[in-house]
């Protein structure tokens, strides 16, 4: 594969800018702060912004792609978004003088795709409303769920790596990267094939069928996990990588003391799990139909994170059974006072402010500040991260998110 001089020049200019940013001392300081934070040690809350509506964020062509080759455009998009975020909404992000070249992994998947109707309010937005059509009605239908088969295309991985190295390897450290961290949410998948209301009703009406489905799906996930090991596809999570639905994975507790960098194990990584659809499911049923299966995944990792959008304040007792649990998601619907009381400082609280604040007209920065102050006042004796995510819109006013970043940093830096 050849890269035109024009494309190469564009990418080199962006890579040089990222290298300049990464050379600033603040990034080592931020990495140290994330390490302290992930050890659940006292300090100010950290702020990270993720899941940004990039289709609404461009200003003066900063995000406009200029390369022509499809592979170069993927690289360019990553570089431009990193630089843009640093320029406008950095919060506690860390910029490395690195660029990761992903391994080319073929995965056959679970053999069943969602049958869905979608409704879009903005053709440029990948956030859509879905109506799932049920494909699982009986025990026979569970056979539709297959075990994935993986193949590592080593030649393609090496070609991509060498090409990236050739383009700007003298400016950024280019590293191959495999499976760093994988979202484990079997219930997110199951409801797409089963239908949300029907699946929840079947927790009561047909519990044995639900157990059979979870057993089959989790076994398929665990088989994929074993193939990652067998094919040596795992990479370290300890660094500038997202963990669960929370912040960055810097830690001095991973990898393990007997770590072999030539063969990363899951015990050297962060793990995570979530059952978002179980918002109103009782703790007992959450344990029976979700957590007992999720533990089979989580117990294989060195440190773990639990949760996403589901409120978990009444489920802390069952979550304590998770090996090496370090962080718990505190969604916009969580009872903050109960989270503080029930966790008792044992876990890091991963606070998720409600991103709906950006969809309201007019933009109310004072309310955004008030919301943060109220939560951080209640959690001041806990280790807390503030993760702004799931941002479906800023009403094409990216300055809203820029301002929120400034507000959040001002608030967390004033926490005593």
Number of C-alpha atoms within 10 A of each C-alpha: 8 7 17 12 10 12 17 17 15 16 24 19 14 20 26 16 16 23 18 14 20 18 13 12 9 15 17 15 13 18 22 15 20 25 20 17 23 24 17 19 14 13 18 20 27 24 22 22 22 16 10 19 21 17 13 16 22 16 12 6 9 12 19 12 15 15 21 12 13 9 14 21 16 12 19 23 17 14 19 20 17 19 20 17 18 17 11 15 19 20 22 24 23 22 24 21 17 16 22 15 20 15 20 19 17 12 12 12 16 17 11 14 13 17 15 14 11 9 11 12 10 10 9 11 14 12 16 13 12 13 14 17 16 17 18 22 14 12 12 8 11 18 13 14 19 17 19 18 14 16 13 17 12 12 11 13 18 16 13 19 20 15 17 24 18 13 20 20 18 12 20 21 15 19 15 15 18 21 19 20 20 14 12 20 20 20 22 14 15 19 21 22 22 23 20 18 10 14 24 19 11 14 17 11 12 13 16 13 18 22 16 12 22 20 14 16 22 20 17 19 21 15 16 19 19 13 17 20 16 11 12 16 20 23 20 22 24 21 19 16 15 19 26 26 26 28 25 25 25 24 21 14 15 19 22 14 8 7 13 11 11 9 15 22 22 26 17 26 25 29 27 26 24 24 21 17 17 19 15 12 13 12 18 12 13 18 18 14 20 20 22 14 18 22 17 14 20 25 18 19 18 21 27 22 25 26 23 24 20 19 21 27 22 15 17 17 12 14 20 14 14 19 16 17 23 20 27 27 28 29 22 17 15 19 14 22 12 14 23 19 12 15 19 11 17 15 22 23 26 27 27 23 20 18 18 13 20 23 16 12 9 9 16 12 16 10 11 19 15 12 14 19 17 11 16 23 11 13 20 16 14 22 24 29 27 26 22 24 18 19 20 20 24 23 16 15 16 20 15 17 22 17 15 21 21 14 18 22 19 13 17 20 13 11 13 10
